[in-house]
Amino acid sequence: MEHTIGNVSRRTFLKTCAVLGGGVVAGGMPLSQAIWAAEGKVLVARSSGDIVKLDPGFYVGQGDTDVMSCIYSKLTRYKPGSEWGWELEAAEKIEQVDPTHVRFHLKKGIKFTGGHGELTARDVKFSFERVIKHNSPVKGDWGPLDRVEIEDDLTGVIVLKTPYVPLWNVVLPYGVGHIVSEDAVIKATKDGGDFGLKPPAFSGPYVIADFKPGQFLLLTRNAEWSGPKPGFDEIRLLLIDDVKAAERAYRAGDVDITTISSDSLATLKDAPPADTKIENFPSLYYSWLGMNVDHPKLKDINVRKAIQWAINVPQILDAAYGGQAVVATGAVAPGLIGHREKALVPPEGDLAKAKEFLAKAGVSDLTLSIDCLNTSTFKTIAETVQAQLSQIGITVEINLQDSGSFWTTGMESEGERWKALQLYVQQFYSQADPHTATWWAKQEQVGVWNWERFRSQRFDELSEKGFTVSDPGERAKIYYEMQDLMEESGAYRFLSNVSWPLMYRTSKIEEAATRPDGIPLYLDFKPVST
């Protein structure tokens, strides 16, 4: 997508480049290809991570789904507000017929761009089943999906092999719930597989008008969209990896909405920029230090346990988050079923115990590498871990990576880098169900998202059981044990559940609609009336 767009002054564009550290210019992009429209109501938002995939069957992160929710349609979507819930989107009606059958009836007249016709039940079937057929890295989202049966052009039935509790709050309104055109995808890929960053057709309120991976993405209105019009004529997403840089961009007037760092929250709440509203949300993020159990230096569980016990989590949170983040007890965030009251290893660790484990392993003069994103927060975490491990005689070398490189580090499909991976600071974002916080640690995910290469048959069995149980108390026990198994392997040192503070410009945004965890729902944003 190499389109030239609209009109904006050279001074404004160069100002944005300066905020982003010269990212666009340094990338060799001609200014003539980065001219932005200034007509109508425009929202400029910070994207915290690179957009890696625009194929909903193979999405990677939140940045991907933020865009997909604007350019595709889903059967249902999240309701904005403080409580988790969903509402109809492409579906005119949807009902749970029994524990393993969900019938839907589509709205008429939702069109795919490019002459690919109306969205039908056949497109729903194709979109959902291809995730399993092509062994997508995110096929775990669909859990026990068996098939989609077509009753007529607009009606179908989702058939599950077993009951699936996360279907309503996670699957249908989120990533793999987006519907693509069978006709367009087959023509673009031949086999219906991953189309990466090049959507062959759109069906949502917006289309992608321009996109420079690692730099920015521009959304403009879809002329063929017949549904309710969103509030903004354009949405510009600027990739700014570092949250401190994003805060500077906001103060400079180049971004209208951004997350802010936990350590900046108190200061900004006391003295916010002009025309700014600040809100803090309980996020579903969780971070941890991971260890590749297949690396020769980390094969001995005693070495891994030494590292677990040497790490003082509160010290890390004080340094990286100004003490504003919550100590994580596991993968399941507070407020979700299965959240543990405490971890097996106490937050402060124990240096004496760490040294005992290292002595048991018979290891001395150990040097390890730690990989992390090249942001101020993750760099600080890595540096603090480096200092803490030095206290038990382990030397740590830090490898900083940009987001495009980091997120493929442990993937076998991306080459041989996973073999050299040792320690790393990782952060995932789960959804509103404990299944999404844990499924990636199954054995089938080794070399995909399970970079620790953790293997446990018991864990896999519990994972399969966990999403079928509707009783909250029984579900909780399952996820308690799963997190115990993760921690007992020595491959994980859970660090933090970070909050999700947002600030946005009230002179442009009347209402910043979000999910309960603060993730923006751009289609529901309301601009200030003029």
C-alpha positions in Angstrom: 0.0 0.0 0.0 2.1 2.8 -1.3 -0.5 5.6 -1.6 0.0 9.3 -1.5 -2.6 11.0 0.7 -4.2 14.4 1.2 -2.5 17.6 2.3 -0.5 18.6 5.4 2.3 21.1 5.9 5.9 20.1 5.6 6.5 21.7 9.0 3.8 19.6 10.7 5.1 16.4 9.2 8.7 17.1 10.2 7.6 18.0 13.7 6.0 14.5 14.0 9.2 12.9 12.6 11.2 14.7 15.3 8.9 13.4 18.0 9.4 9.9 16.7 13.1 10.2 16.7 13.3 10.6 13.0 11.8 7.2 12.4 10.0 8.0 9.1 12.8 10.1 7.6 15.5 7.7 8.8 13.5 4.9 7.2 14.1 6.4 3.8 10.5 7.3 3.2 10.0 10.2 0.8 8.0 13.1 2.2 5.7 12.9 -0.9 4.5 9.6 0.3 3.8 10.8 3.8 1.4 13.7 3.1 -1.6 13.4 5.4 -5.1 14.8 5.0 -6.2 17.6 7.2 -9.9 17.6 6.2 -12.7 16.7 8.6 -12.3 15.3 12.1 -9.0 13.5 12.6 -7.9 11.4 15.5 -4.2 10.8 16.1 -3.5 7.9 18.4 -0.3 6.3 19.7 0.2 2.6 18.9 2.6 1.1 21.4 3.6 -1.9 19.4 4.4 -2.5 15.7 1.5 -3.8 13.6 2.8 -7.3 12.7 -0.3 -8.9 11.1 -3.5 -7.6 9.6 -4.8 -11.1 9.0 -7.2 -11.9 11.9 -6.6 -15.6 11.6 -2.9 -15.0 12.4 -2.9 -11.8 14.5 0.0 -11.2 16.9 -0.8 -8.4 19.3 -3.1 -5.7 20.5 -1.9 -3.3 17.8 -3.1 -5.7 15.2 -6.6 -6.0 16.6 -7.0 -2.3 17.2 -6.7 -1.9 13.4 -8.7 -5.0 12.5 -11.7 -3.8 14.6 -11.9 -0.8 12.3 -11.5 -2.5 8.9 -13.4 -5.8 9.3 -16.7 -6.9 10.8 -17.3 -9.4 13.6 -20.5 -11.2 14.7 -20.3 -9.4 18.0 -18.1 -6.6 19.5 -17.1 -5.4 23.0 -19.4 -2.9 24.7 -17.6 0.1 25.9 -17.7 0.7 29.7 -16.5 -0.5 33.0 -18.1 -4.0 32.8 -17.2 -6.8 30.4 -20.0 -7.4 27.9 -20.7 -7.7 24.2 -23.2 -6.4 21.6 -24.2 -7.4 18.1 -22.1 -6.2 15.2 -22.4 -8.2 11.9 -24.9 -10.5 13.5 -28.6 -9.5 13.6 -29.2 -12.3 16.0 -27.0 -14.9 17.8 -28.0 -17.5 20.4 -26.5 -20.4 22.3 -28.7 -23.3 21.2 -27.0 -25.8 23.5 -23.5 -26.0 25.2 -21.8 -26.9 21.8 -24.0 -25.1 19.2 -24.3 -21.3 18.6 -26.6 -20.1 15.8 -26.1 -16.7 14.1 -28.1 -14.7 11.5 -26.2 -12.0 9.7 -27.3 -8.5 8.9 -28.0 -7.8 5.2 -25.9 -5.5 3.2 -22.5 -5.7 4.7 -20.2 -5.4 1.7 -16.6 -6.3 1.1 -14.6 -3.8 -0.9 -13.0 -4.6 -4.3 -16.2 -6.1 -5.7 -16.0 -9.2 -3.5 -19.7 -9.2 -2.7 -21.8 -9.3 0.5 -20.6 -10.8 3.7 -22.3 -14.2 4.1 -22.3 -17.3 6.3 -19.9 -18.9 3.9 -17.4 -16.1 4.8 -17.9 -16.7 8.5 -17.3 -20.5 8.0 -14.1 -19.8 6.0 -12.8 -17.2 8.4 -13.2 -19.3 11.5 -12.2 -22.7 10.1 -9.0 -21.5 8.4 -7.5 -20.7 11.8 -7.5 -24.4 12.5 -6.9 -25.6 9.0 -3.7 -23.6 8.6 -2.4 -24.4 12.1 -2.3 -20.7 13.1 -0.2 -19.7 16.1 -3.4 -18.3 17.6 -5.6 -21.4 16.9 -5.8 -21.8 20.7 -8.2 -18.9 20.7 -10.7 -21.1 19.0 -10.2 -24.0 21.4 -12.6 -26.8 20.6 -14.0 -25.4 17.3 -15.2 -28.3 15.1 -16.8 -26.5 12.2 -19.4 -23.9 11.1 -22.5 -25.3 9.4 -24.2 -23.1 6.8 -28.0 -23.1 6.8 -28.5 -20.3 4.3 -26.7 -17.2 2.9 -27.1 -15.3 6.2 -27.5 -18.1 8.8 -25.0 -20.6 10.2 -24.2 -22.6 13.3 -20.9 -22.7 15.1 -20.3 -26.3 16.2 -17.9 -26.9 19.1 -16.5 -30.3 20.2 -16.9 -29.4 23.9 -18.4 -26.5 25.8 -16.2 -23.4 25.5 -16.7 -20.7 28.2 -14.3 -18.1 26.6 -16.3 -18.0 23.3 -18.5 -15.0 24.3 -16.0 -12.7 26.1 -12.9 -13.5 24.1 -13.3 -15.3 20.8 -16.2 -13.7 18.9 -15.6 -10.0 19.9 -11.8 -10.1 19.5 -9.0 -11.2 17.1 -10.0 -14.5 15.5 -13.7 -13.3 15.5 -13.1 -10.9 12.6 -14.6 -12.1 9.3 -12.7 -11.9 6.0 -13.9 -12.5 2.4 -13.3 -16.1 1.2 -13.3 -14.9 -2.4 -10.7 -12.2 -1.8 -8.4 -14.3 0.4 -8.4 -17.3 -1.9 -7.5 -15.0 -4.9 -4.7 -13.4 -2.9 -3.2 -16.5 -1.3 -4.4 -19.4 -3.4 -4.7 -21.7 -0.4 -6.6 -19.4 2.0 -3.6 -19.0 4.3 -2.0 -16.0 6.0 -2.1 -12.8 4.0 0.1 -11.0 6.5 0.0 -7.2 6.2 -2.0 -6.9 3.0 -5.7 -7.2 3.5 -7.3 -8.2 0.2 -10.7 -6.7 1.1 -12.3 -4.6 3.8 -15.8 -4.8 5.4 -15.7 -2.3 8.3 -16.2 1.4 8.6 -12.6 2.2 7.7 -10.1 1.2 5.0 -6.3 1.5 5.2 -5.3 4.4 3.1 -1.5 4.3 3.8 0.7 2.1 5.9 4.4 2.1 6.7 5.2 -0.8 9.0 7.2 0.5 12.0 6.1 4.1 11.4 2.4 4.8 11.0 -0.9 3.6 9.6 -3.7 5.8 8.2 -7.4 4.8 8.3 -10.0 6.7 6.2 -13.7 6.1 5.8 -14.9 3.2 3.8 -17.1 4.5 1.0 -19.0 1.2 0.8 -19.9 1.0 4.5 -23.6 1.3 5.0 -23.7 1.0 8.8 -23.5 3.6 11.5 -20.7 6.1 10.9 -17.9 6.4 13.4 -17.1 9.9 14.8 -13.8 10.5 13.1 -13.1 10.9 9.4 -9.6 9.7 9.8 -7.6 7.8 12.4 -3.9 8.1 12.3 -1.9 5.5 14.4 1.7 6.5 15.1 4.0 3.7 16.2 5.9 5.0 19.3 7.5 2.1 21.1 8.7 4.0 24.1 6.0 5.4 26.5 8.2 8.3 27.5 8.5 9.3 23.9 4.7 9.0 23.6 4.3 11.4 26.5 6.6 13.9 24.8 4.6 13.5 21.6 1.4 14.2 23.4 2.8 17.4 25.1 4.0 18.5 21.6 0.5 18.2 20.3 1.3 15.4 17.8 -0.8 12.7 19.5 -4.4 13.0 20.8 -4.5 9.9 23.0 -1.8 7.7 24.5 -1.0 5.5 27.4 1.4 7.0 30.0 4.0 5.3 32.2 3.1 4.3 35.7 5.9 6.4 37.1 4.5 9.5 35.3 0.9 8.9 36.5 1.1 10.7 39.8 2.9 13.7 38.4 0.5 14.0 35.4 -2.6 13.7 37.6 -1.4 16.5 39.8 -0.4 18.7 36.9 -2.0 17.5 33.6 -1.3 19.2 30.3 -4.0 21.7 29.2 -7.3 20.2 27.9 -6.4 16.7 29.1 -8.2 14.0 30.9 -6.3 11.2 32.6 -7.9 7.8 33.5 -6.3 4.8 35.1 -7.6 1.3 34.2 -6.9 -2.2 35.7 -5.2 -3.8 32.8 -4.8 -7.5 31.9 -1.1 -7.1 31.2 1.3 -9.4 33.0 5.1 -9.5 32.7 7.7 -12.0 33.7 11.3 -13.1 33.3 11.3 -16.2 31.0 14.1 -18.8 30.7 14.7 -21.1 27.8 14.9 -24.5 29.4 16.4 -26.1 26.3 19.4 -23.8 26.4 22.5 -25.7 27.7 23.1 -23.1 30.4 19.6 -23.3 31.7 18.8 -27.1 31.4 19.5 -27.6 35.1 16.4 -26.7 37.1 18.6 -25.7 40.0 20.1 -22.9 37.9 16.6 -21.7 37.0 15.5 -21.8 40.6 18.6 -19.9 41.6 17.6 -17.1 39.2 13.9 -17.2 40.5 15.0 -16.8 44.1 17.7 -14.1 43.3 15.1 -11.7 41.8 13.5 -9.2 44.1 10.3 -8.1 42.3 9.4 -5.1 44.4 12.9 -3.6 43.7 12.2 -4.1 39.9 8.8 -2.4 40.1 10.2 0.5 42.1 12.9 1.1 39.5 10.8 0.5 36.3 7.3 1.7 37.4 8.0 4.1 40.2 6.3 1.7 42.6 3.0 2.1 40.8 2.7 -1.4 39.4 1.2 -4.5 41.2 3.3 -7.5 41.9 2.1 -10.4 39.7 1.3 -13.7 41.4 1.1 -15.6 38.0 -0.2 -15.3 34.5 -3.8 -14.6 35.6 -4.5 -11.0 36.4 -6.4 -9.7 39.5 -10.1 -9.7 38.9 -10.1 -12.8 36.7 -11.1 -16.3 37.8 -8.0 -18.2 38.7 -5.9 -15.3 40.0 -3.6 -16.6 42.8 -3.3 -14.8 46.1 0.4 -15.4 46.1 3.2 -17.0 44.1 5.2 -20.0 45.3 8.4 -17.9 45.3 7.9 -14.8 47.5 8.2 -11.4 45.8 11.4 -10.4 47.6 13.1 -13.7 46.8 16.0 -14.9 49.0 19.6 -14.5 48.0 20.9 -17.2 50.4 18.4 -19.7 49.0 19.4 -18.7 45.4 23.1 -19.3 46.2 22.2 -22.8 47.6 20.5 -23.7 44.3 23.4 -22.5 42.3 25.8 -24.5 44.5 23.6 -27.6 44.0 23.9 -27.1 40.3 27.7 -27.0 40.7 27.8 -23.8 38.5 30.1 -20.8 38.9 31.2 -17.9 36.8 28.0 -18.2 34.8 27.4 -15.6 32.0 23.9 -15.3 30.5 22.2 -13.0 28.0 18.8 -11.3 28.6 16.7 -10.1 25.6 14.0 -7.4 25.9 12.3 -4.6 24.0 14.3 -1.4 23.6 12.1 0.8 25.8 12.9 2.6 28.9 10.7 0.4 31.1 12.0 -3.0 29.8 15.6 -1.7 29.7 15.3 -0.8 33.4 13.8 -4.2 34.2 16.7 -5.9 32.5 19.3 -3.7 34.2 17.8 -4.4 37.6 17.8 -8.1 36.9 21.4 -7.8 35.8 22.3 -6.1 39.1 20.4 -8.7 41.2 21.8 -11.7 39.5 25.3 -10.3 40.0 24.8 -10.7 43.7 24.9 -14.5 43.2 27.8 -14.5 40.8 25.9 -14.5 37.5 27.0 -12.0 34.8 24.2 -10.8 32.5 24.6 -9.2 29.1 21.6 -7.2 27.9 20.3 -7.4 24.3 17.9 -4.6 23.4 15.6 -5.1 20.4 13.0 -3.1 18.6 9.4 -4.6 18.6 9.6 -6.0 15.1 12.6 -8.1 16.0 11.8 -9.0 19.5 8.4 -10.6 18.9 9.9 -13.2 16.7 12.9 -14.1 18.9 11.6 -17.4 20.2 9.7 -18.5 17.1 11.2 -21.5 15.3 9.5 -20.5 12.0 11.6 -17.3 12.0 15.0 -18.9 11.9 17.6 -20.2 14.4 17.6 -17.3 16.9 15.5 -19.3 19.4 18.5 -21.6 20.0 20.6 -18.7 21.4 17.7 -17.3 23.6 18.5 -17.6 27.3 16.7 -15.1 29.6 14.2 -12.5 28.4 11.7 -10.0 29.8 8.3 -10.8 28.3 4.9 -9.1 28.6 1.7 -10.5 27.3 -1.8 -9.2 27.3 -4.5 -11.7 28.2 -8.2 -11.2 27.5 -11.1 -11.4 30.0 -10.7 -15.1 30.7 -7.9 -17.1 32.3 -7.7 -19.5 29.4 -6.2 -16.7 27.3 -3.5 -16.1 29.9 -2.3 -19.6 29.9 -2.9 -21.6 26.7 0.2 -20.4 25.0 2.3 -22.4 27.6 1.0 -25.7 26.2 3.5 -28.1 24.6 2.0 -27.5 21.1 3.1 -23.8 21.5 6.8 -24.7 22.0 8.7 -22.7 19.4 5.7 -20.5 18.8 4.7 -18.4 21.8 6.1 -20.9 24.5 9.6 -19.5 24.3 10.4 -21.1 27.7 9.9 -24.4 25.9 8.1 -25.5 29.0 6.5 -29.0 28.7 3.9 -30.5 31.0 1.4 -33.1 30.1 -0.6 -32.3 33.3 -0.7 -28.6 32.3 -2.0 -29.5 28.9 -4.7 -31.7 30.4 -5.8 -28.9 32.7 -5.8 -26.4 29.9 -8.2 -28.6 27.9 -10.5 -29.0 30.9 -10.4 -25.4 32.1 -12.3 -23.9 29.2 -15.2 -26.4 29.5 -16.0 -25.8 33.2 -18.6 -23.1 33.9 -18.5 -23.3 37.7 -16.2 -20.3 38.8 -14.9 -22.1 41.9 -13.9 -25.3 40.0 -12.4 -23.2 37.2 -10.3 -21.3 39.7 -8.7 -24.4 41.1 -7.7 -25.5 37.6 -5.9 -22.3 36.9 -4.2 -22.2 40.3 -2.6 -25.5 39.6 -1.6 -24.6 36.1 0.3 -21.5 37.4 1.9 -23.6 40.1 3.2 -26.0 37.4 4.6 -23.1 35.4 6.4 -21.7 38.4 7.6 -25.1 39.7 9.4 -25.6 36.3 11.8 -22.8 37.2 11.2 -21.3 33.8 9.1 -18.3 35.0 9.6 -15.4 37.5 6.4 -13.5 37.4 6.9 -9.7 37.8 4.0 -7.4 37.4 0.4 -6.6 36.5 0.8 -3.1 35.2 -2.1 -0.6 35.2 -3.2 1.0 32.0 -3.3 4.8 32.4 -4.5 6.9 29.5 -4.5 10.6 28.7 -6.4 12.2 25.9 -7.1 15.7 24.5 -10.6 16.9 25.5 -10.4 19.7 23.0 -10.7 17.0 20.3 -12.2 13.9 22.0 -15.5 14.3 23.8 -15.6 10.6 24.8 -12.8 8.1 24.6 -14.7 4.8 24.6 -12.7 1.9 26.0 -13.1 -1.7 27.3 -13.0 -2.2 31.1 -9.2 -2.6 30.8 -8.7 0.7 29.0 -8.1 -0.6 25.5 -9.5 2.0 23.1 -12.6 1.1 21.0 -12.0 3.6 18.2 -15.4 3.1 16.5 -17.2 4.4 19.6 -15.0 7.5 20.0 -17.0 10.8 19.9 -15.3 13.9 18.6 -15.9 17.3 20.1 -18.7 19.0 18.3 -17.8 22.1 16.3 
